[in-house]
Amino acid sequence: MGMSGYYQELRSMVGGDLIFMPSVAGIIKNREGEILFQNKGTGEKWSLPAGAIEPGEAPAEAVVREVWEETGLQVVPVKLLGVFGGRDFRYQYPNGHKVEYIVFVFECHVKGGELAPIDEETAELCYFSEQGMPELALPYPKSVFGDGSGSTFFQWDEEWVTRGKNYDF
């Protein structure tokens, strides 16, 4: 679908400078337990079906829309698997635009549709086993791709607490 009017207007004000971008990603598995990944065909690394949350949109609503646009599949998010962000989730697009994603990752179940992208953002869709995953554009931890039986995952570094004594709480 490309950049929405909201993000186009924001970019007209800040140019290619770094912006925070609340986003969603869907983990969709086939019957064999393989995970669906997307290749945008621009020489970039692979990604989960994902995209920006639009103003007024709930994260779960955004993942339904993004997955449909990029894969042609109708999904239902069934579990929030993790929330990720920070420096490791900074990305620069080929056009020079810089973002720092804050990503809500959902486990999604397919309810319908066909594996055929609706927009031009997807060049290839392919299921990969957890052991044979391609190199990804964002550094999701391997644990988020597991069986989904654990608790919600988020980044954690104990140093954040010890460094916290230098914060004014």
C-alpha positions in Angstrom: 0.0 0.0 0.0 3.0 2.3 0.4 3.2 5.2 2.8 -0.1 6.5 4.2 -1.1 10.1 4.0 -0.3 10.5 7.7 3.3 9.4 7.3 3.7 11.3 4.0 2.6 14.5 5.8 5.0 13.7 8.7 7.8 13.1 6.3 7.1 16.4 4.5 7.8 18.1 7.8 10.9 16.1 9.0 12.4 14.9 5.8 14.4 11.7 6.2 15.3 12.3 9.8 14.7 9.6 12.4 11.0 9.2 13.6 9.4 6.7 16.0 7.0 4.4 14.2 4.5 2.3 16.1 4.2 -0.9 14.1 2.9 -4.4 14.1 4.1 -7.8 12.8 2.3 -11.1 12.4 3.7 -14.5 13.0 1.7 -16.9 10.8 2.5 -20.6 10.7 1.4 -23.3 8.3 0.3 -26.8 9.3 4.0 -27.9 9.4 4.8 -25.1 11.9 6.8 -23.1 9.3 6.7 -19.3 9.6 5.6 -17.0 6.8 8.2 -14.4 5.7 8.0 -11.6 3.1 10.7 -10.4 0.6 10.1 -7.0 -0.7 12.4 -7.7 -3.7 14.5 -4.6 -3.3 17.6 -6.4 -2.2 16.6 -6.0 1.4 16.5 -8.8 4.0 13.4 -10.8 4.7 10.7 -9.6 7.2 7.6 -10.7 8.8 4.4 -9.4 7.3 4.4 -6.0 9.1 3.7 -2.3 8.9 2.9 0.9 10.7 -0.1 1.5 12.9 -2.2 4.3 11.5 -3.8 7.0 13.7 -6.9 5.8 15.3 -6.0 2.1 14.7 -5.6 -0.4 17.5 -2.5 -2.6 17.2 -4.6 -5.8 16.6 -6.6 -4.0 13.9 -3.3 -2.9 12.2 -1.9 -6.4 12.1 -5.1 -7.7 10.4 -4.9 -4.9 7.8 -1.1 -5.2 7.2 -1.2 -9.0 6.9 -4.0 -8.8 4.4 -2.3 -6.1 2.3 1.0 -7.9 2.2 -0.1 -11.5 2.0 -3.8 -11.7 0.9 -4.5 -13.7 4.0 -7.3 -12.9 6.5 -6.0 -13.4 10.0 -7.1 -13.2 13.6 -4.5 -12.2 16.1 -4.7 -14.7 19.0 -1.8 -13.7 21.2 0.6 -10.8 21.8 4.0 -12.5 21.6 6.2 -9.5 22.3 7.0 -5.9 22.1 10.3 -4.7 20.7 12.1 -1.4 20.0 15.1 0.7 20.8 18.3 1.2 18.8 18.3 -2.4 17.5 15.0 -1.7 15.8 16.3 1.3 13.8 16.1 1.0 10.1 16.9 3.1 7.1 14.9 2.7 3.9 16.6 2.7 0.5 15.2 6.3 0.0 17.1 7.4 3.2 14.1 7.7 5.5 15.1 6.6 9.0 12.8 5.0 11.5 12.9 3.5 15.0 10.2 0.9 15.2 8.2 0.0 18.2 6.8 -3.4 17.2 3.9 -5.3 18.6 4.4 -8.9 17.4 1.2 -11.0 17.3 0.7 -14.7 16.7 -2.0 -14.9 14.0 -4.2 -17.7 12.8 -5.4 -17.7 9.2 -9.2 -17.5 8.7 -9.3 -17.1 4.9 -7.9 -15.6 1.8 -5.2 -16.7 -0.6 -1.5 -16.3 -0.4 -1.4 -13.5 -2.9 -0.3 -9.9 -2.0 -2.8 -7.1 -2.4 -0.2 -4.3 -2.6 3.1 -3.9 -4.5 5.2 -4.1 -1.3 5.7 -7.8 -1.6 7.8 -9.6 -4.2 7.8 -13.0 -2.6 6.2 -14.9 0.3 7.7 -18.1 1.6 7.3 -20.3 4.7 10.5 -21.2 6.5 11.2 -23.6 9.3 12.5 -22.1 12.5 15.9 -23.6 11.8 16.0 -22.5 8.2 14.9 -18.9 8.6 16.4 -16.3 6.3 18.3 -13.3 7.5 15.8 -10.8 8.8 15.8 -7.0 8.5 15.0 -6.6 12.2 16.7 -8.6 15.1 13.7 -10.4 16.6 14.9 -12.8 19.2 14.6 -16.5 18.2 12.4 -17.2 21.2 9.5 -15.2 19.7 9.2 -17.7 16.9 8.7 -20.7 19.2 5.5 -22.5 20.0 3.9 -19.5 21.6 3.3 -21.3 24.9 5.5 -19.0 27.0 4.8 -15.6 28.4 4.9 -12.4 26.4 8.5 -11.5 25.5 10.1 -8.1 25.6 13.7 -6.9 25.6 15.4 -6.8 29.0 18.8 -5.9 30.2 19.5 -5.9 34.0 21.8 -3.0 33.4 18.8 -0.8 32.9 18.0 -1.2 36.6 21.5 -0.6 37.9 21.9 2.3 35.5 18.5 3.5 36.9 20.1 4.8 40.0 21.3 7.6 37.8 17.8 8.5 36.8 15.6 10.9 38.6 12.6 8.7 39.4 
